[in-house]
């Protein structure tokens, strides 16, 4: 299995569960996109199914470990999503419950269900799953990954062990990327933009589309600094109306304003976003409270797009609001 960088506390928690025999039947692994949630879900699955665990860690060599690594283990189900929004339906949840009552065949006697990238899971689906999470068969395990644990109802959260995945240090990210044989200059640019988020760095280096998206968000930031609403609209419109593209631009822009708020108090503060120079410049133009207000309206626009408000309308209104707040 791929090496997991950082997150020592989380990995230790999982190993302790295995050695103490108190394994959590329902786990929510949450954290920013690119920080390795799916890898950690596989890691826990391997621990649960390994035939020869050593100090709570999977051996990585037995048949079970190899099958988990190759996503071919007969008792591991990667639950499928449906539709444009890639959601988990009520009927899928019901099928999982029926399946969970069929005993496993493997030596460890466990069955694992993995729900990846949970986003906007409906209340109905969650309520169906709640029944099995409340009283799972001894051998059944449910692992959810999501950017935020608040994607779930409080009734679900209270019955799960929630494990927060964090970014690595920049040094760890550099080591991870060097191991993948990327060039030094690619690594440097990627880490400048995405710091300790290994997945985001890899995507940035290997996916031309993400490169373009970052450049585009940079031009959005530049037009905001210049106070040019026409340019701002034009840059934003070129993102298009595809929901996930817009979410990603909103996310990068949101970090930009959060950096701006932090830098307006301390010019040497660490940043989380991609554009230090621009954030520093804007922090000289607007006070912290305005940056926070813009952070809030970006979140509102994200929700509007999520609720199917016309994307162009949401973007136009966001541009106007940003300009009104700043100038
Ligand atoms: Zn093993």
Boltz pocket constraint, residues with backbone or C-beta under 6 A from the ligand:
constraints:
  - pocket:
      binder: B
      contacts: [[A, 46], [A, 49], [A, 50], [A, 51], [A, 52], [A, 53], [A, 58], [A, 59], [A, 60], [A, 61], [A, 62], [A, 63], [A, 64], [A, 65]]
      max_distance: 6.0
